[in-house]
């Protein structure tokens, strides 16, 4: 079995594959400082909860945008799974040509998402990942990664709202029944969610205008993607497991 791990700024997403089948997936918080033993034991307990034996894990692949936890994390994999993890970075085969100004600046998570979207749905495509930041990445029909847009994530926008205004409370991010709010909480929810939907639709519209690529698909992923996906016709496909699928695909290309 294959263990896939995506280390983001907010969460670490973990999945196990038996061939092409996703057997289980979990999330853990990134920001807590942990030792290699804490990482190792936590991951082992997640697997055992799904009746997956540690000895069944034969290979591990990791993408990460958080360098300062990688030493402990990689040591945990080596110690508890007795294997050297494959880490997304220079020299890894992806099948994607990165045609940006500085390919080395492109985050591993963006590459993994682009690989998954291109392999599963083809190009041209716009891939949107609703994470800590919201990223918009463009892949062409021939598999070239040509453009990237980054905006504050919806949680960052929410945090700025209640941290910057003393009398505004921390709220749940969800769409209210009406944009015509009648109290403080729903007024904040309306501004956040409807405002973010508008931002997403406008960015997609401008990308399509400038590229003029007929038939371009729009694919979303990420923890809060469904909130936006359910409220707009601008996104055709939402795949919450896109990043894990990308890790599996890249692993297969490198073995």
C-alpha positions in Angstrom: 0.0 0.0 0.0 1.0 3.6 -0.6 0.9 6.4 2.0 0.5 9.9 0.5 0.9 13.1 2.5 0.3 16.7 1.6 1.8 19.1 4.2 0.0 22.5 3.9 0.2 25.6 6.0 -2.9 24.8 7.9 -3.5 21.0 7.6 -1.6 17.9 6.8 -3.8 15.7 4.6 -3.0 12.0 4.6 -4.3 9.1 2.4 -3.6 5.4 1.8 -3.9 3.8 -1.6 -4.3 0.2 -2.5 -3.5 0.4 -6.2 -5.6 3.2 -7.5 -8.2 2.9 -4.7 -8.2 5.4 -1.9 -8.7 3.3 1.3 -8.7 6.1 3.8 -8.0 9.8 4.3 -7.4 12.0 7.3 -6.4 15.6 8.3 -4.1 16.7 11.1 -3.1 20.3 12.2 0.2 21.5 10.8 0.9 24.4 13.2 1.4 22.3 16.3 5.1 21.6 16.8 5.7 17.8 17.1 8.6 15.5 17.4 9.3 12.7 15.0 7.9 10.2 17.6 4.7 12.3 17.9 4.2 12.4 14.2 5.0 8.7 13.8 2.7 7.5 16.6 -0.1 9.8 15.5 0.0 8.5 11.9 0.3 4.9 13.0 -2.8 5.3 15.2 -4.8 6.8 12.3 -4.0 3.7 10.2 -4.7 1.3 13.0 -8.1 2.9 13.5 -8.9 1.8 9.9 -7.5 -1.7 10.4 -4.5 -0.9 8.2 -1.3 -2.6 9.4 1.9 -0.6 9.5 3.7 -3.4 7.7 1.2 -3.0 4.7 2.6 0.4 3.9 5.4 -0.2 1.4 6.0 3.3 0.0 5.4 6.9 1.1 5.3 10.1 -1.0 5.2 13.6 0.5 4.5 17.1 -0.9 5.2 20.0 1.5 5.1 23.8 1.6 6.3 23.9 5.3 10.0 23.3 5.3 10.5 23.7 9.1 8.6 20.5 10.0 10.2 18.3 7.3 13.1 17.1 9.4 10.9 15.7 12.1 8.3 14.5 9.7 10.7 12.6 7.4 12.5 11.0 10.4 9.1 9.8 11.6 8.5 8.1 8.3 11.9 6.5 8.3 11.6 5.3 11.9 8.0 4.0 11.9 7.6 2.8 8.3 11.1 1.7 7.6 11.2 3.5 4.2 12.7 6.5 2.5 9.8 8.8 1.4 9.7 10.2 -2.1 9.5 14.0 -1.7 8.0 16.3 -4.4 10.8 18.5 -5.7 13.5 19.0 -8.3 14.2 15.8 -10.3 10.8 14.2 -9.7 8.9 13.2 -12.9 5.5 14.8 -13.1 4.6 14.8 -16.8 4.0 18.6 -16.6 6.2 21.3 -18.2 6.5 24.3 -15.9 6.6 27.4 -18.2 6.6 30.1 -15.6 9.2 32.9 -15.0 10.9 30.9 -12.1 9.8 27.3 -12.0 11.7 26.8 -8.7 9.2 29.2 -7.0 6.2 27.0 -7.8 4.9 25.2 -4.7 4.8 21.4 -4.5 1.1 21.5 -3.8 0.4 23.4 -6.9 2.4 21.0 -9.1 0.6 18.0 -7.5 -2.9 19.6 -8.1 -2.0 20.4 -11.8 -0.7 16.8 -12.4 -4.0 15.4 -11.0 -6.2 17.7 -12.9 -4.4 17.2 -16.2 -4.2 13.4 -15.8 -7.8 13.0 -14.7 -9.6 15.6 -16.8 -7.2 16.8 -19.5 -6.3 20.3 -20.5 -6.7 23.1 -20.9 -7.8 23.6 -17.3 -7.9 26.1 -14.5 -7.2 24.4 -11.1 -8.4 26.2 -8.0 -7.3 25.1 -4.5 -9.2 26.7 -1.7 -6.6 26.4 1.1 -4.8 28.8 3.4 -4.4 30.8 0.2 -6.6 30.3 -2.8 -4.5 29.4 -5.8 -5.6 29.5 -9.5 -3.3 27.6 -11.8 -3.5 27.1 -15.6 -2.4 24.1 -17.5 -2.7 23.9 -21.3 -3.8 21.1 -23.6 -0.2 19.9 -24.1 0.5 19.8 -20.3 2.3 23.2 -19.8 1.8 25.0 -16.5 1.7 28.6 -17.8 0.1 30.9 -15.2 -0.6 31.2 -11.5 -2.7 33.5 -9.4 -2.7 33.7 -5.6 -5.3 35.4 -3.4 -6.0 35.3 0.4 -8.0 32.3 1.4 -11.5 32.7 2.7 -10.3 31.8 6.3 -7.6 34.5 6.1 -10.2 37.0 5.0 -12.5 35.9 7.9 -9.6 36.2 10.4 -8.7 39.7 9.2 -12.4 40.7 9.6 -12.8 39.7 13.3 -9.2 40.4 14.4 -9.2 43.9 12.8 -12.5 45.0 14.2 -12.8 44.8 18.0 -16.6 44.4 18.1 -17.0 41.7 15.4 -17.1 38.1 16.6 -15.5 35.0 15.3 -18.0 33.2 13.1 -18.6 30.0 11.3 -17.9 30.3 7.5 -21.1 29.4 5.8 -23.6 30.9 3.4 -26.6 32.5 5.1 -30.1 32.0 3.7 -30.1 35.5 2.3 -27.6 38.1 1.4 -30.0 40.6 3.0 -28.7 40.0 6.5 -30.5 41.3 9.6 -27.9 40.7 12.3 -24.1 41.0 12.7 -23.2 37.3 12.3 -25.2 36.7 9.1 -24.0 40.1 7.7 -20.4 38.9 8.1 -21.2 35.5 6.6 -23.0 37.2 3.7 -20.1 39.5 3.0 -17.5 36.7 3.3 -19.2 34.0 1.3 -21.0 36.1 -1.4 -18.0 38.4 -1.7 -15.7 35.4 -2.2 -18.0 33.8 -4.8 -17.8 37.1 -6.7 -14.0 37.2 -6.5 -13.8 33.6 -7.7 -16.1 34.2 -10.6 -14.3 37.4 -11.7 -10.9 35.8 -11.6 -12.1 32.9 -13.7 -13.7 35.3 -16.2 -10.5 37.3 -16.5 -8.3 34.2 -17.0 -10.6 33.0 -19.7 -10.7 36.4 -21.4 -6.9 36.7 -21.5 -6.1 33.1 -22.5 -8.9 32.6 -25.1 -8.6 28.8 -24.8 -11.9 27.2 -26.0 -13.2 24.4 -23.8 -11.1 25.2 -20.8 -12.3 23.4 -17.7 -12.4 24.7 -14.2 -11.6 22.3 -11.4 -11.6 23.0 -7.6 -10.3 21.3 -4.5 -9.5 22.2 -0.9 -11.3 22.2 2.4 -13.7 25.0 1.7 -14.1 24.4 -2.0 -17.6 22.9 -1.7 -19.0 26.1 -0.2 -18.1 28.0 -3.3 -18.7 25.1 -5.8 -22.3 24.8 -4.7 -23.0 28.4 -5.4 -21.5 29.1 -8.8 -21.7 27.8 -12.3 -18.1 28.9 -13.0 -16.6 25.7 -11.6 -17.4 22.5 -13.5 -15.8 19.9 -11.2 -15.0 19.7 -7.5 -12.7 16.9 -6.4 -11.8 17.1 -2.7 -9.2 14.4 -3.1 -7.4 16.0 -6.1 -4.1 16.5 -4.2 -4.0 13.0 -2.9 -4.7 11.7 -6.4 -1.9 13.8 -7.7 0.5 12.3 -5.3 -0.5 8.8 -6.3 -0.1 9.7 -10.0 3.4 11.2 -9.4 4.4 8.1 -7.4 3.4 5.9 -10.3 5.4 8.0 -12.7 8.5 7.6 -10.6 8.4 3.9 -9.9 
